[in-house]
Amino acid sequence: MSYPKPIGDEKIAFQGRIIEIVHQPHQVGEKVIDFETARRSPGVRMILVEDGKILLTKEYRAELGGDDYRLPGGKVFDRLEDYNTALKNGADLVGEAKEALKREALEETGHVVTEAKHIHTTSPGATISWDLYYFVVDQFAKHEHGQELEDGEVIEPLWMSFDEVKELCLSGEVKEERTAAVLLRFLDNRF
């Protein structure tokens, strides 16, 4: 049995605004086979904790046609080109995610983050590359101007008890399944 080994450079076959399709030749035994991967810039999610509560957001999501309970967060890089440059240059993606977290916290929740701890990174695996970096935030302050939402964002921050968050995860109201799994592990003190 021969494991595939990447050879040669990646080629972007298609690039949209947030997703690209990447081809890369792999040596498989005596053959060279092009592998195809869908890639998206990584995201960041934050677990803001205060007085036994977690800050979730109730956010309208057009792709879902309704509301979703989510951890605050967003894209680490706004442009795929910036993400690809970071990959080529060997950037510290956890550090980049931490900076994005600070920006997203202010935009979505109206809080200024002073300290955050990286606890986990998830990836859907298979032929899709889209990592999510998870942080616990327990040092932050409310910004005097509150949220700074982008056009089209409808986000309501809600402080919820650990039990309420657990129920939202188990009931499927936290629709991002890997976020539900991370929250359940967090609530079970697995991090």
Secondary structure, DSSP 8 states (H G I E B T S, - for coil): ----EE-S--EEEEE-SSEEEEEEEEEETTEEEEEEEEEE--EEEEEEEETTEEEEEEEEETTTTEEEEE-SEEES-SSHHHHHHHHHTT--HHHHHHHHHHHHHHHHH-EEEEEEEEEEEE---TTEE--EEEEEEEEEEE-TT-----TT--EEEEEEEHHHHHHHHHHT-S--HHHHHHHHHHHTT--
